[in-house]
Amino acid sequence: MGVPRNDPTDTGGLFIGRRPGTGPVHYRDQPERAGTRRQRVDGLFAFVVLLVEALLCLSVWGPQPVAWLWIGSQVDYHAHSNMLGIVVAFFGILLSLFVTLALATRLDRFWRLLRRAAGHDQRDGVMVAIFGATAVIALVLFTVWFLILEGPLPSLAPR
């Protein structure tokens, strides 16, 4: 028994009809696969792209906000306006977040293509998982820094 005609994978996500250009790809012949050496190189390159994507997402939780806070402090110092420094820092953090997410999304698409070239059936990206994992890592590091290194614990320790 075949797949029903209203199956979303058959209709391009719609239940009635199909959007133009969303039909399944049919090849005359089986596509040629690159050799195993080329697939290993593609897999290694995919791993490097994944590391860059993870570092880019991790930068959202530390270096980027610190850099924008420094820029905001410089604006505050030179313009003699606390409000202007805060506004510059706030909108700078937002701008860098959006640019970082746009770059990470493009890297994620590129990573999926590399994984497919390496012979894996990669349909979904990992940007959401990486962003969530970097958020958890940043939270743990901040908690350790705040509670143990700079928080109440050093002040309670005997001198």
N, C-alpha and C positions, 0 to 999 in steps of 0.2 A: 504494500500500500504506500503510495507516495505522500509527499508533504501536502497538506491542504493549501489551497490557493490563497488563503488569507493569512498564511504564516508570515510574520514580519521579515524573516530572512529571505523570503521569496518575493515579497512585494516592495523591498527597499525601505521597510519601516512603516509603510502605510497599509491599511487593511483593505483599501479599495484601489485597484490598479497599481501601477508602478510609475515612479518618477522616471523621466527620461535619463538614460545613461547609468542606471543603477542595476542593470541586469547582471546575472552571474557571468564571469569571464569564462569563455570556452576557447581552448587552444586547439589548433588543428593537430598538433603533435605535443607530446610532453615537453615542457620547457627544459632547456639544457641547464644542468647544474654545473657550477664551477667545481673544480677539484677540491679535495679535502684540505689541501694546503691553503687555497684561497679562502675556503670557509673558515679555517682557523684564524687567518689574518683578519677576516671580517668580524669574527667573534671577539678577537682581541681589541680591535678598533671599537666595537660596540661597548666593551667593558670600559675603555678609556672615556668614551662619550658619557657613559653612565656615571663615572667618577666626577667628570666635569659638571654634569648636571647636579649631582649631590653636593658638590662644593658650592655651586652657584646658589642652590636652595639654602644651604647652611649659612651662607653669607647674609641672608635676609635677617637672621636672628642675632647677629652680633656686629660684624664689621660695618655694614651699611648704616644702621642706626647710629652707631658711635661716630662715624664719619659725618653724618648729617647733623648730629648734635654739635660737633666741633665747628662745622661750617656755620650753624646757627649762632654759636657763641661768638664767632668772628664777626658776623653781621651785627650782632648785638653790641659788640665792642666798638666797631667803626661807625655805626649809625646812631649809637646812644639810644637804642630803642629795644627794650626787652620784648615787646610784642612782635616787632619785625623779625627778631631772631627766632622766636618760637614759631612764627608762621613759616619762615624759610625752612626750618628744621622739619616741621610737620609735613609740609607739601613735598619737600625733598625726599623724605622717607617714603611717602606714598608713591611718588614718581619712580623712585628706584625699585620699589616693590613691584609695580606694574611692569616695568621694563624687564626686571629679573624673571618674572613669571612668563612674559612673552618669549624671552630667550629660552627659558627652560622648556616651554611647550614646543618650540621648534627643535630643540635638542632631543626631546622625547620622540618626536616624529622621526627624526634622523636615526635615533637609536632603534626604533621599530624596524626601519628599513634595513639597517645593518644586521639586526637579528634575523630577519627573513633571509638576507643574503648569506648568512652563516648557516642556514638550513633549519632554523627553528620556525615553528608556526606561531609567530608573534602577532597577535591581533590587537592587544591592549597595551598601552604605555604604562609606565611606572611612576610618572611624575607625582600623582596624588599620594602614592605610598611613600615616595622619597620626601615630599614636602611634609607629610605627617611624621615620618621618622625623624627628620631634622628638627621638627618642632619639639618632639619628645626629648631628643638629645640636648637641645638648647635649654629646655626646661630643667632637666636633670643637672646640667652644668651650672645653670644659674642658681638652682637650689643649693648645690654644694658650695658655690662661691658665697652666696648670701648667708647661709646658716653656719657654715663651718669656717670659712676663711675670713669673712668680713663682718659677719653678723654677731649675734649674742655670744657665741661660743668663745671667741678669742677674748672678749671682755670678762668672761666668767673664769677663764683659766688663771691659775696662780701665777704670780710674777716672780 
